[in-house]
């Protein structure tokens, strides 16, 4: 049986464990032997855990392990992972980062040489430990798939190219290849999903209610309430700052916070709240930065309700902005950028004009219509739903290279 290796950095709920089991069983029915690589232990998934195979090392794999490590050493983008590890671990010591990098490279070589997978499904390839293994698998000519939480409830992303800015649907419009008949079907499905999402939060994190500065709770035609939703930069490939992977998320700024600073500086009538992403959050304390800029943590849904316009360039909360009938602005990047679902800021010089366009809601009807069709596409052809009995996404994925 051909091995499939799935890494999972996320802590799964009971429902998500059942979803993972369903995905594993889908592979088993197709003749694969599945191994799960995770530091979290689940009784439901215990028989798939790789640790009894990987630790300790097997003597018969010493030769394969050695050559795998050599290949990874020469092929890996060590500068990228060296800098990313320092951010991930919040430790700028070069010796520490070098030791961590070597440790994870050796682990990747050991896992890949012992399991020898035909496919490696990697949960968020930007996360350092498994991300290094993801890049190592490519060097070793193992087929790779990016995996993450889906954009809709009870779904996983399974993307041959990766996740976020490297995914097959980021920065492009996948609907262009479909017929009018298919788009009509997507629109009908998307309309149902849109209504179902009205009462749901798409946030994956448990967060307290946000506390908005009292003077930001204003009702004035002269004041524009702007919410900037930060992305999980360390988990999303935003470091090192000069790496091409960052430019897919933040083409004009070195951080989402810097984006918020620039937006606030552009117009004194803006009241800008920067909402940090809770993962690896470096802004855990609510802070009044200036007269018209504040850092506010907490549940994003209440902040979206507060805002007149919402900036978001990669977070899944892009969806919530449109669902809550708020104008969404994507600043040069984002899942919905390039799909005529948002007000697209294509250069810093056009930002203020695009905010004014969003306030006039000139494209709201178009954006909502296209967004609903996109929801239908995600449900039909892109996301793996672990509750509904739909498996064509897996078949399409496995057949891509045939």
C-alpha positions in Angstrom: 0.0 0.0 0.0 1.3 3.5 -0.9 2.0 5.6 2.2 0.4 9.0 2.7 1.8 11.2 5.5 -0.4 13.9 7.1 1.1 16.5 9.4 -1.2 18.4 11.7 0.1 21.2 13.9 -3.4 22.3 15.0 -5.2 21.0 18.1 -8.4 19.3 16.8 -11.7 19.4 18.5 -13.8 16.2 18.8 -15.7 17.1 15.6 -12.5 17.9 13.8 -10.9 14.6 14.9 -13.8 12.8 13.3 -13.2 15.0 10.2 -9.6 14.0 10.1 -10.6 10.3 10.5 -13.0 10.6 7.6 -10.3 12.1 5.4 -7.9 9.3 6.4 -10.5 6.7 5.6 -11.1 8.3 2.2 -7.4 7.6 1.5 -7.6 4.1 2.8 -10.5 3.3 0.4 -8.2 4.4 -2.4 -5.4 2.0 -1.4 -3.2 4.2 0.7 -1.7 3.5 4.1 -2.0 6.7 6.1 0.3 8.0 8.8 -0.4 11.0 11.1 2.4 13.3 12.3 1.3 15.4 15.2 2.4 16.3 18.7 -1.2 16.1 19.9 -2.5 12.6 20.9 -6.0 11.5 20.0 -7.4 8.1 21.0 -9.6 8.2 17.9 -6.5 8.5 15.6 -4.0 6.6 17.7 -3.4 3.8 15.3 -2.2 6.2 12.6 0.4 8.0 14.8 3.9 7.8 13.4 5.9 8.1 16.7 6.2 4.4 17.3 7.8 4.1 13.8 10.1 7.1 14.0 11.4 7.0 17.5 13.9 5.5 18.0 15.6 5.5 14.6 15.8 2.2 12.8 19.2 0.9 11.9 18.2 -0.2 8.5 17.3 3.4 7.6 20.7 4.9 8.5 21.9 5.0 4.9 18.7 6.5 3.5 18.5 8.9 6.3 22.1 10.1 5.7 21.5 10.8 2.0 18.1 12.4 2.6 19.7 14.8 5.1 22.5 15.6 2.6 19.9 16.4 -0.2 17.8 18.5 2.2 20.9 20.4 3.4 21.9 21.4 -0.1 18.4 22.0 -1.4 16.6 23.8 1.5 16.3 27.6 1.6 18.1 27.8 4.9 18.1 31.6 5.1 14.3 31.7 4.9 13.9 29.1 7.7 16.7 30.5 9.8 15.0 33.9 10.0 11.5 32.4 10.3 12.6 30.2 13.2 13.8 33.2 15.1 10.4 34.9 14.7 8.5 31.7 15.4 10.4 31.0 18.7 10.7 34.7 19.6 14.5 34.2 20.0 17.0 36.3 18.0 20.0 34.2 19.0 21.7 32.9 15.8 23.1 29.8 17.5 19.7 28.9 18.8 18.1 29.3 15.3 20.9 27.3 13.7 20.5 24.4 16.2 16.7 24.4 15.7 17.1 24.4 11.9 19.5 21.4 12.0 17.2 19.6 14.4 14.2 19.9 12.2 16.1 19.1 9.0 17.3 15.9 10.7 13.8 15.1 11.8 12.5 15.7 8.3 15.1 13.4 6.8 14.3 10.7 9.4 10.5 10.9 8.9 10.7 10.9 5.1 13.3 8.1 4.8 11.4 5.8 7.2 7.8 6.5 6.0 8.8 7.1 2.4 5.5 8.7 1.5 4.0 9.0 -1.9 2.2 12.1 -0.7 2.8 14.5 2.1 -0.2 16.6 3.2 1.3 19.4 5.3 -0.9 21.4 7.7 0.2 25.1 7.0 3.6 24.7 5.3 4.6 28.2 6.7 4.8 26.8 10.3 8.4 26.1 10.9 8.7 22.5 11.9 6.4 21.0 9.4 7.1 23.7 6.9 10.7 22.6 6.8 9.5 19.0 6.3 7.3 20.3 3.4 10.2 21.9 1.6 12.3 18.8 2.3 9.7 16.6 0.8 9.8 18.6 -2.4 13.6 18.2 -2.5 13.1 14.5 -2.1 10.6 14.4 -5.0 7.7 13.5 -2.7 4.3 14.9 -3.9 3.1 17.7 -1.5 -0.2 19.2 -0.6 -0.9 22.2 1.6 -3.6 21.7 4.2 -5.4 24.0 6.6 -8.7 25.0 8.0 -11.2 25.6 5.3 -12.9 29.0 4.6 -16.3 27.4 5.5 -17.4 25.4 8.6 -16.5 21.7 8.7 -14.0 21.9 5.9 -10.3 21.5 5.2 -8.2 23.1 2.5 -6.3 20.6 0.4 -4.3 22.5 -2.3 -1.6 21.0 -4.5 0.3 24.4 -4.6 0.0 25.3 -0.9 -2.0 27.6 1.3 -2.5 31.3 1.6 -0.4 33.3 -0.9 1.0 30.2 -2.5 -2.4 28.4 -3.0 -3.9 27.8 -6.4 -6.7 30.3 -5.8 -4.8 33.2 -4.2 -4.4 36.3 -6.4 -6.3 34.9 -9.3 -9.9 34.1 -10.3 -10.5 30.4 -10.6 -14.0 30.9 -11.9 -12.8 32.1 -15.3 -12.4 28.6 -16.5 -16.1 27.6 -15.8 -19.1 27.8 -18.1 -22.1 30.0 -17.5 -24.0 26.8 -16.5 -21.5 25.9 -13.8 -21.4 29.5 -12.5 -25.2 29.5 -12.2 -24.9 26.3 -10.1 -22.2 27.9 -7.9 -24.4 31.0 -7.5 -27.4 28.9 -6.3 -25.2 26.9 -3.8 -23.4 30.0 -2.7 -26.7 31.8 -2.0 -27.7 29.0 0.4 -24.3 29.1 2.1 -24.4 32.9 2.4 -27.7 32.7 4.3 -26.4 29.9 6.5 -23.3 31.9 7.5 -25.3 34.9 8.6 -25.5 33.7 12.2 -22.1 32.0 12.4 -18.7 33.3 13.4 -15.8 32.3 11.1 -13.2 33.0 13.7 -11.2 29.9 14.7 -10.2 31.4 18.1 -11.9 32.0 21.4 -11.4 35.7 22.2 -12.9 38.1 24.6 -15.1 40.9 23.5 -13.1 43.8 22.1 -13.0 47.1 24.0 -13.3 50.0 21.6 -11.9 53.4 22.7 -14.9 55.5 23.7 -14.0 58.4 21.4 -13.9 55.9 18.5 -17.6 55.1 19.0 -18.8 58.1 17.0 -21.6 58.9 14.6 -20.4 61.6 12.2 -20.3 62.0 8.5 -16.9 63.5 8.8 -15.4 60.5 10.6 -14.6 57.1 8.9 -14.2 54.1 11.2 -11.6 51.8 9.6 -10.8 48.3 10.8 -7.5 46.7 9.8 -7.6 42.9 10.4 -4.0 41.6 10.9 -2.9 38.3 9.5 -1.0 35.7 11.4 2.3 36.9 9.9 4.6 34.3 11.5 2.2 31.5 10.4 1.7 33.0 7.0 5.2 33.4 5.5 5.6 37.1 6.1 9.2 36.6 7.4 11.8 37.3 6.3 10.5 40.6 5.0 12.4 40.5 1.7 11.2 37.0 0.8 8.8 36.6 -2.1 6.3 34.7 0.0 5.7 37.9 2.1 5.0 39.9 -1.0 2.1 37.7 -1.8 0.4 38.9 1.5 1.8 42.3 2.1 3.2 43.7 -1.1 3.5 47.3 0.1 4.3 46.9 3.9 6.6 44.9 6.1 3.8 44.1 8.5 0.0 44.4 8.9 0.6 46.8 11.7 2.6 49.1 9.5 -0.2 49.0 7.0 -2.6 50.2 9.7 -0.1 53.0 10.6 0.0 54.2 7.0 -3.7 54.1 6.7 -4.1 56.2 9.8 -1.5 58.7 8.6 -3.2 59.2 5.3 -6.3 61.0 6.7 -6.8 62.5 10.1 -10.5 61.9 9.8 -9.9 58.1 9.8 -10.4 56.3 13.1 -8.3 53.2 12.6 -8.3 50.1 14.8 -5.7 47.5 14.2 -6.9 44.1 15.3 -3.8 41.8 15.7 -4.1 38.1 14.7 -4.2 36.0 17.9 -1.5 33.6 16.7 2.0 34.7 17.8 0.5 38.0 18.8 3.2 40.7 19.5 0.5 43.3 20.4 -1.3 41.6 23.2 -1.9 44.9 25.1 -4.5 47.3 23.8 -2.7 50.5 23.0 -3.7 54.0 21.9 -1.0 54.6 19.3 -2.1 58.1 18.3 -5.2 60.3 18.1 -6.7 58.3 15.3 -5.0 54.8 15.7 -5.5 52.2 18.3 -4.5 48.6 18.8 -7.5 46.5 20.0 -7.5 42.8 20.7 -10.6 40.6 21.0 -13.4 39.0 19.0 -13.3 40.4 15.4 -17.0 40.1 14.9 -17.8 43.0 17.2 -15.1 45.1 15.5 -16.5 44.4 12.1 -19.9 45.6 13.4 -18.2 48.8 14.5 -16.4 49.6 11.3 -17.5 51.6 8.3 -14.9 49.8 6.1 -12.7 46.8 6.7 -9.2 46.2 5.4 -8.1 42.6 5.2 -5.4 41.0 3.1 -5.3 37.3 3.7 -7.4 36.5 6.9 -10.4 34.3 6.6 -12.3 37.1 8.2 -12.5 38.7 4.8 -15.6 36.6 4.4 -17.2 37.9 7.6 -16.9 41.5 6.4 -19.0 40.8 3.3 -21.4 38.6 5.2 -21.9 41.5 7.7 -22.6 43.8 4.7 -19.4 45.9 5.3 -17.3 47.2 2.4 -14.1 45.0 2.2 -10.9 46.6 1.0 -8.0 44.3 0.0 -4.6 46.1 0.0 -2.8 44.6 -2.9 -3.4 41.0 -1.8 -5.8 38.7 -0.2 -7.9 35.7 -1.0 -10.7 37.8 -2.5 -8.3 40.2 -4.2 -8.5 39.8 -8.0 -11.9 38.3 -7.9 -14.1 41.5 -8.0 -15.4 40.6 -4.6 -13.7 43.6 -2.8 -12.6 47.2 -3.3 -9.0 46.6 -4.5 -6.2 48.9 -3.4 -3.6 48.3 -6.1 -1.1 50.9 -4.9 -0.6 53.0 -1.8 -1.4 56.2 -3.7 -4.9 54.9 -4.6 -5.8 53.9 -1.0 -7.7 57.0 0.1 -9.7 57.1 -3.2 -10.6 53.4 -2.8 -11.8 54.0 0.8 -14.1 56.8 -0.6 -15.3 54.4 -3.3 -16.0 51.8 -0.6 -17.9 54.3 1.5 -20.1 55.2 -1.6 -20.7 51.4 -1.9 -20.5 51.7 -5.7 -19.4 48.1 -6.2 -21.4 46.4 -3.3 -23.9 44.7 -5.5 -21.2 43.3 -7.8 -18.9 42.3 -4.9 -21.7 40.4 -3.1 -22.8 38.7 -6.3 -19.3 37.5 -7.1 -18.7 36.5 -3.5 -21.8 34.3 -3.4 -20.7 32.6 -6.6 -17.2 32.1 -5.2 -18.7 30.5 -2.0 -20.5 28.0 -4.3 -17.3 27.2 -6.1 -15.4 26.6 -2.8 -18.2 24.3 -1.6 -18.4 22.4 -4.9 -14.9 22.1 -6.3 -12.3 23.3 -3.8 -12.8 22.5 -0.1 -13.0 19.1 1.5 -16.1 18.9 3.6 -15.7 16.3 6.4 -19.4 16.2 7.3 -21.0 15.9 3.9 -20.4 12.8 1.8 -18.4 14.5 -1.0 -15.0 13.1 -2.0 -14.5 14.5 -5.5 -12.0 17.0 -4.2 -9.7 14.1 -3.2 -10.1 12.3 -6.5 -9.3 15.5 -8.4 -6.2 16.1 -6.3 -4.8 12.6 -6.6 -5.4 12.5 -10.4 -3.7 15.9 -11.1 -0.3 14.2 -11.8 -1.6 11.3 -13.8 
